[in-house]
Amino acid sequence: MELKDFKKFEKSIGYEFKNKDLLKEALTHRSYLNENHKWKLPHNERLEFLGDAVLELAVTEDLFEDFPDYEEGTLTAYRAALVNYQMMAKVAQEAGIEKYILLSHGESKDTSGRAREVILANACEALIGAIYMDSGYGSAKKFSDKFVMTHLKEVIKTGLYKDAKSLLQEKTQAETKQTPSYKVLSEYGPDHKKSFKVGVYLGERLLATGEGLAKQDAEVDAAKKALKELD
């Protein structure tokens, strides 16, 4: 990808990198290195690790200041809804990240589904990590405020912060006197990033399936889908 293309991207996010290699690294998916052996930069997973922590701090700081009378549990729920992979994938699309991620041909063809959302979310967190490394916390927080915190009203209005498993249990017990149960249907992916597919059942009836990088995440995903089905 040409340097001028990255300049377009910098303009779209409102941040110009002093170290362009940090930007390129943030947008480099592991798969890209398999087909581009002359690419001198590493993949973005280390920056993703850093960006995840920076993002969580930035969102936590805003919530702490904006809601001085709210209890820790509510603030934690708000934060979780703002930084989960689905929201971060949405932010990545809004920031234009999807157009600039460096992927293998195989990954480039897979344009939908949860796997794509995870790639987008990881790249978004890596970008935050890269901004932090390039010019510090203040710049990274500005990105968070511009692209992530703007979703807070949506999170509160639509109830995205609520515990889907608890809501599903309340609904099924009220309507059928039954408690939903969860079962792992499959596990896949490399050991360092194993994914789980979980089914949520009401008695013998499969309500929905969900996926996640942890069993708990997959259960929550399944509960959210089950709530949509029941509604």
LUMMARKOL-931145 format. One record per residue (C-alpha): residue in one letter; z, y, x negated. Coordinates in nm, 3 decimals. Layout:
N
<miba residuo="a" Z="Z" Y="Y" X="X"/>
...
This chain:
231
<miba residuo="m" Z="0.000" Y="0.000" X="0.000"/>
<miba residuo="e" Z="-0.098" Y="0.343" X="-0.133"/>
<miba residuo="l" Z="0.161" Y="0.603" X="-0.233"/>
<miba residuo="k" Z="0.011" Y="0.840" X="0.026"/>
<miba residuo="d" Z="0.100" Y="0.588" X="0.298"/>
<miba residuo="f" Z="0.464" Y="0.598" X="0.192"/>
<miba residuo="k" Z="0.450" Y="0.978" X="0.203"/>
<miba residuo="k" Z="0.349" Y="0.954" X="0.569"/>
<miba residuo="f" Z="0.646" Y="0.730" X="0.629"/>
<miba residuo="e" Z="0.885" Y="0.967" X="0.451"/>
<miba residuo="k" Z="0.761" Y="1.246" X="0.674"/>
<miba residuo="s" Z="0.819" Y="1.037" X="0.986"/>
<miba residuo="i" Z="1.182" Y="0.963" X="0.896"/>
<miba residuo="g" Z="1.253" Y="1.312" X="0.766"/>
<miba residuo="y" Z="1.362" Y="1.203" X="0.419"/>
<miba residuo="e" Z="1.176" Y="1.223" X="0.086"/>
<miba residuo="f" Z="1.284" Y="0.980" X="-0.184"/>
<miba residuo="k" Z="1.343" Y="1.095" X="-0.538"/>
<miba residuo="n" Z="1.310" Y="0.734" X="-0.654"/>
<miba residuo="k" Z="1.005" Y="0.591" X="-0.476"/>
<miba residuo="d" Z="1.085" Y="0.241" X="-0.602"/>
<miba residuo="l" Z="1.395" Y="0.234" X="-0.381"/>
<miba residuo="l" Z="1.178" Y="0.300" X="-0.076"/>
<miba residuo="k" Z="0.929" Y="0.031" X="-0.176"/>
<miba residuo="e" Z="1.209" Y="-0.219" X="-0.240"/>
<miba residuo="a" Z="1.361" Y="-0.147" X="0.101"/>
<miba residuo="l" Z="1.028" Y="-0.231" X="0.265"/>
<miba residuo="t" Z="0.962" Y="-0.547" X="0.061"/>
<miba residuo="h" Z="1.027" Y="-0.868" X="0.254"/>
<miba residuo="r" Z="1.106" Y="-1.184" X="0.061"/>
<miba residuo="s" Z="0.781" Y="-1.347" X="0.179"/>
<miba residuo="y" Z="0.568" Y="-1.074" X="0.019"/>
<miba residuo="l" Z="0.673" Y="-1.179" X="-0.330"/>
<miba residuo="n" Z="0.538" Y="-1.532" X="-0.274"/>
<miba residuo="e" Z="0.183" Y="-1.397" X="-0.250"/>
<miba residuo="n" Z="0.210" Y="-1.094" X="-0.479"/>
<miba residuo="h" Z="0.343" Y="-1.216" X="-0.811"/>
<miba residuo="k" Z="0.254" Y="-0.891" X="-0.990"/>
<miba residuo="w" Z="0.481" Y="-0.689" X="-0.758"/>
<miba residuo="k" Z="0.752" Y="-0.564" X="-0.994"/>
<miba residuo="l" Z="1.022" Y="-0.487" X="-0.738"/>
<miba residuo="p" Z="1.273" Y="-0.730" X="-0.580"/>
<miba residuo="h" Z="1.290" Y="-0.807" X="-0.208"/>
<miba residuo="n" Z="1.509" Y="-0.595" X="0.016"/>
<miba residuo="e" Z="1.806" Y="-0.825" X="0.080"/>
<miba residuo="r" Z="2.045" Y="-0.656" X="-0.165"/>
<miba residuo="l" Z="1.969" Y="-0.315" X="-0.016"/>
<miba residuo="e" Z="2.013" Y="-0.465" X="0.330"/>
<miba residuo="f" Z="2.361" Y="-0.585" X="0.228"/>
<miba residuo="l" Z="2.450" Y="-0.234" X="0.113"/>
<miba residuo="g" Z="2.288" Y="-0.058" X="0.407"/>
<miba residuo="d" Z="2.475" Y="-0.273" X="0.657"/>
<miba residuo="a" Z="2.807" Y="-0.149" X="0.517"/>
<miba residuo="v" Z="2.693" Y="0.215" X="0.497"/>
<miba residuo="l" Z="2.562" Y="0.207" X="0.854"/>
<miba residuo="e" Z="2.884" Y="0.057" X="0.987"/>
<miba residuo="l" Z="3.089" Y="0.329" X="0.816"/>
<miba residuo="a" Z="2.862" Y="0.608" X="0.945"/>
<miba residuo="v" Z="2.874" Y="0.481" X="1.304"/>
<miba residuo="t" Z="3.250" Y="0.419" X="1.282"/>
<miba residuo="e" Z="3.311" Y="0.773" X="1.155"/>
<miba residuo="d" Z="3.112" Y="0.926" X="1.442"/>
<miba residuo="l" Z="3.283" Y="0.716" X="1.707"/>
<miba residuo="f" Z="3.626" Y="0.788" X="1.560"/>
<miba residuo="e" Z="3.563" Y="1.164" X="1.573"/>
<miba residuo="d" Z="3.380" Y="1.174" X="1.907"/>
<miba residuo="f" Z="3.630" Y="0.963" X="2.104"/>
<miba residuo="p" Z="3.980" Y="1.059" X="1.984"/>
<miba residuo="d" Z="4.150" Y="0.911" X="2.291"/>
<miba residuo="y" Z="3.970" Y="0.574" X="2.295"/>
<miba residuo="e" Z="4.138" Y="0.255" X="2.179"/>
<miba residuo="e" Z="4.016" Y="0.052" X="1.884"/>
<miba residuo="g" Z="3.881" Y="-0.227" X="2.103"/>
<miba residuo="t" Z="3.644" Y="0.003" X="2.294"/>
<miba residuo="l" Z="3.523" Y="0.173" X="1.977"/>
<miba residuo="t" Z="3.459" Y="-0.167" X="1.819"/>
<miba residuo="a" Z="3.252" Y="-0.270" X="2.121"/>
<miba residuo="y" Z="3.049" Y="0.052" X="2.104"/>
<miba residuo="r" Z="2.986" Y="0.003" X="1.734"/>
<miba residuo="a" Z="2.881" Y="-0.360" X="1.775"/>
<miba residuo="a" Z="2.624" Y="-0.260" X="2.037"/>
<miba residuo="l" Z="2.485" Y="0.013" X="1.811"/>
<miba residuo="v" Z="2.446" Y="-0.194" X="1.494"/>
<miba residuo="n" Z="2.342" Y="-0.539" X="1.620"/>
<miba residuo="y" Z="2.004" Y="-0.673" X="1.511"/>
<miba residuo="q" Z="1.836" Y="-0.604" X="1.845"/>
<miba residuo="m" Z="1.930" Y="-0.238" X="1.838"/>
<miba residuo="m" Z="1.837" Y="-0.208" X="1.472"/>
<miba residuo="a" Z="1.497" Y="-0.363" X="1.542"/>
<miba residuo="k" Z="1.448" Y="-0.100" X="1.813"/>
<miba residuo="v" Z="1.549" Y="0.174" X="1.569"/>
<miba residuo="a" Z="1.306" Y="0.034" X="1.311"/>
<miba residuo="q" Z="1.021" Y="0.060" X="1.559"/>
<miba residuo="e" Z="1.117" Y="0.415" X="1.657"/>
<miba residuo="a" Z="1.136" Y="0.519" X="1.291"/>
<miba residuo="g" Z="0.795" Y="0.367" X="1.223"/>
<miba residuo="i" Z="0.928" Y="0.109" X="0.978"/>
<miba residuo="e" Z="0.724" Y="-0.176" X="1.129"/>
<miba residuo="k" Z="0.395" Y="-0.028" X="1.003"/>
<miba residuo="y" Z="0.512" Y="-0.020" X="0.641"/>
<miba residuo="i" Z="0.700" Y="-0.346" X="0.581"/>
<miba residuo="l" Z="0.539" Y="-0.552" X="0.305"/>
<miba residuo="l" Z="0.503" Y="-0.909" X="0.436"/>
<miba residuo="s" Z="0.312" Y="-1.224" X="0.352"/>
<miba residuo="h" Z="-0.001" Y="-1.292" X="0.558"/>
<miba residuo="g" Z="0.186" Y="-1.560" X="0.751"/>
<miba residuo="e" Z="0.475" Y="-1.333" X="0.841"/>
<miba residuo="s" Z="0.234" Y="-1.051" X="0.930"/>
<miba residuo="k" Z="0.069" Y="-1.267" X="1.195"/>
<miba residuo="d" Z="0.402" Y="-1.343" X="1.366"/>
<miba residuo="t" Z="0.430" Y="-1.021" X="1.564"/>
<miba residuo="s" Z="0.685" Y="-1.114" X="1.831"/>
<miba residuo="g" Z="1.010" Y="-1.297" X="1.896"/>
<miba residuo="r" Z="1.354" Y="-1.294" X="1.748"/>
<miba residuo="a" Z="1.241" Y="-1.366" X="1.391"/>
<miba residuo="r" Z="1.036" Y="-1.048" X="1.396"/>
<miba residuo="e" Z="1.330" Y="-0.850" X="1.530"/>
<miba residuo="v" Z="1.548" Y="-0.977" X="1.243"/>
<miba residuo="i" Z="1.288" Y="-0.873" X="0.985"/>
<miba residuo="l" Z="1.272" Y="-0.525" X="1.138"/>
<miba residuo="a" Z="1.650" Y="-0.494" X="1.160"/>
<miba residuo="n" Z="1.698" Y="-0.605" X="0.801"/>
<miba residuo="a" Z="1.437" Y="-0.358" X="0.677"/>
<miba residuo="c" Z="1.608" Y="-0.078" X="0.867"/>
<miba residuo="e" Z="1.943" Y="-0.159" X="0.707"/>
<miba residuo="a" Z="1.774" Y="-0.186" X="0.367"/>
<miba residuo="l" Z="1.622" Y="0.157" X="0.419"/>
<miba residuo="i" Z="1.967" Y="0.302" X="0.489"/>
<miba residuo="g" Z="2.092" Y="0.134" X="0.171"/>
<miba residuo="a" Z="1.801" Y="0.282" X="-0.024"/>
<miba residuo="i" Z="1.869" Y="0.633" X="0.108"/>
<miba residuo="y" Z="2.235" Y="0.592" X="0.011"/>
<miba residuo="m" Z="2.139" Y="0.486" X="-0.342"/>
<miba residuo="d" Z="1.884" Y="0.768" X="-0.369"/>
<miba residuo="s" Z="2.105" Y="1.059" X="-0.268"/>
<miba residuo="g" Z="2.439" Y="0.943" X="-0.132"/>
<miba residuo="y" Z="2.630" Y="0.890" X="0.190"/>
<miba residuo="g" Z="2.549" Y="1.224" X="0.351"/>
<miba residuo="s" Z="2.174" Y="1.155" X="0.360"/>
<miba residuo="a" Z="2.227" Y="0.801" X="0.487"/>
<miba residuo="k" Z="2.454" Y="0.932" X="0.763"/>
<miba residuo="k" Z="2.190" Y="1.188" X="0.866"/>
<miba residuo="f" Z="1.948" Y="0.898" X="0.919"/>
<miba residuo="s" Z="2.210" Y="0.713" X="1.123"/>
<miba residuo="d" Z="2.283" Y="1.020" X="1.333"/>
<miba residuo="k" Z="1.912" Y="1.082" X="1.395"/>
<miba residuo="f" Z="1.800" Y="0.728" X="1.475"/>
<miba residuo="v" Z="2.108" Y="0.518" X="1.564"/>
<miba residuo="m" Z="2.372" Y="0.739" X="1.726"/>
<miba residuo="t" Z="2.113" Y="0.880" X="1.966"/>
<miba residuo="h" Z="2.134" Y="0.543" X="2.145"/>
<miba residuo="l" Z="2.504" Y="0.580" X="2.226"/>
<miba residuo="k" Z="2.450" Y="0.723" X="2.575"/>
<miba residuo="e" Z="2.216" Y="0.434" X="2.653"/>
<miba residuo="v" Z="2.474" Y="0.184" X="2.526"/>
<miba residuo="i" Z="2.747" Y="0.331" X="2.749"/>
<miba residuo="k" Z="2.528" Y="0.386" X="3.056"/>
<miba residuo="t" Z="2.378" Y="0.035" X="3.058"/>
<miba residuo="g" Z="2.697" Y="-0.146" X="2.957"/>
<miba residuo="l" Z="2.542" Y="-0.290" X="2.640"/>
<miba residuo="y" Z="2.884" Y="-0.265" X="2.473"/>
<miba residuo="k" Z="3.048" Y="-0.508" X="2.714"/>
<miba residuo="d" Z="3.124" Y="-0.864" X="2.613"/>
<miba residuo="a" Z="2.843" Y="-1.066" X="2.774"/>
<miba residuo="k" Z="3.038" Y="-1.392" X="2.761"/>
<miba residuo="s" Z="3.332" Y="-1.241" X="2.950"/>
<miba residuo="l" Z="3.102" Y="-1.081" X="3.206"/>
<miba residuo="l" Z="2.923" Y="-1.412" X="3.264"/>
<miba residuo="q" Z="3.250" Y="-1.599" X="3.304"/>
<miba residuo="e" Z="3.378" Y="-1.341" X="3.555"/>
<miba residuo="k" Z="3.054" Y="-1.362" X="3.752"/>
<miba residuo="t" Z="3.029" Y="-1.743" X="3.764"/>
<miba residuo="q" Z="3.395" Y="-1.792" X="3.848"/>
<miba residuo="a" Z="3.374" Y="-1.538" X="4.130"/>
<miba residuo="e" Z="3.056" Y="-1.687" X="4.275"/>
<miba residuo="t" Z="3.084" Y="-2.060" X="4.204"/>
<miba residuo="k" Z="3.442" Y="-2.121" X="4.082"/>
<miba residuo="q" Z="3.289" Y="-2.267" X="3.763"/>
<miba residuo="t" Z="3.330" Y="-2.167" X="3.398"/>
<miba residuo="p" Z="3.017" Y="-2.163" X="3.178"/>
<miba residuo="s" Z="3.005" Y="-2.385" X="2.869"/>
<miba residuo="y" Z="2.803" Y="-2.351" X="2.548"/>
<miba residuo="k" Z="2.623" Y="-2.616" X="2.344"/>
<miba residuo="v" Z="2.438" Y="-2.589" X="2.012"/>
<miba residuo="l" Z="2.086" Y="-2.719" X="2.076"/>
<miba residuo="s" Z="1.945" Y="-2.681" X="1.725"/>
<miba residuo="e" Z="1.995" Y="-2.531" X="1.380"/>
<miba residuo="y" Z="1.710" Y="-2.410" X="1.158"/>
<miba residuo="g" Z="1.628" Y="-2.201" X="0.854"/>
<miba residuo="p" Z="1.755" Y="-2.200" X="0.494"/>
<miba residuo="d" Z="2.125" Y="-2.252" X="0.426"/>
<miba residuo="h" Z="2.180" Y="-1.889" X="0.323"/>
<miba residuo="k" Z="2.033" Y="-1.767" X="0.653"/>
<miba residuo="k" Z="2.073" Y="-2.049" X="0.900"/>
<miba residuo="s" Z="1.997" Y="-1.971" X="1.264"/>
<miba residuo="f" Z="2.135" Y="-2.137" X="1.575"/>
<miba residuo="k" Z="1.992" Y="-2.204" X="1.919"/>
<miba residuo="v" Z="2.259" Y="-2.237" X="2.188"/>
<miba residuo="g" Z="2.238" Y="-2.325" X="2.556"/>
<miba residuo="v" Z="2.478" Y="-2.192" X="2.819"/>
<miba residuo="y" Z="2.545" Y="-2.431" X="3.107"/>
<miba residuo="l" Z="2.704" Y="-2.413" X="3.447"/>
<miba residuo="g" Z="2.800" Y="-2.772" X="3.505"/>
<miba residuo="e" Z="2.482" Y="-2.967" X="3.420"/>
<miba residuo="r" Z="2.254" Y="-2.669" X="3.488"/>
<miba residuo="l" Z="2.107" Y="-2.488" X="3.188"/>
<miba residuo="l" Z="2.126" Y="-2.116" X="3.265"/>
<miba residuo="a" Z="1.965" Y="-1.982" X="2.949"/>
<miba residuo="t" Z="1.927" Y="-2.029" X="2.574"/>
<miba residuo="g" Z="2.008" Y="-1.783" X="2.298"/>
<miba residuo="e" Z="1.958" Y="-1.754" X="1.924"/>
<miba residuo="g" Z="2.154" Y="-1.596" X="1.642"/>
<miba residuo="l" Z="2.248" Y="-1.612" X="1.275"/>
<miba residuo="a" Z="2.593" Y="-1.735" X="1.383"/>
<miba residuo="k" Z="2.696" Y="-1.961" X="1.672"/>
<miba residuo="q" Z="2.891" Y="-1.674" X="1.829"/>
<miba residuo="d" Z="2.584" Y="-1.448" X="1.815"/>
<miba residuo="a" Z="2.371" Y="-1.718" X="1.974"/>
<miba residuo="e" Z="2.629" Y="-1.767" X="2.251"/>
<miba residuo="v" Z="2.635" Y="-1.393" X="2.325"/>
<miba residuo="d" Z="2.254" Y="-1.386" X="2.332"/>
<miba residuo="a" Z="2.251" Y="-1.680" X="2.575"/>
<miba residuo="a" Z="2.513" Y="-1.514" X="2.796"/>
<miba residuo="k" Z="2.311" Y="-1.190" X="2.813"/>
<miba residuo="k" Z="2.000" Y="-1.382" X="2.918"/>
<miba residuo="a" Z="2.198" Y="-1.584" X="3.172"/>
<miba residuo="l" Z="2.329" Y="-1.263" X="3.328"/>
<miba residuo="k" Z="1.972" Y="-1.136" X="3.366"/>
<miba residuo="e" Z="1.867" Y="-1.466" X="3.526"/>
<miba residuo="l" Z="2.157" Y="-1.463" X="3.771"/>
<miba residuo="d" Z="2.095" Y="-1.100" X="3.863"/>
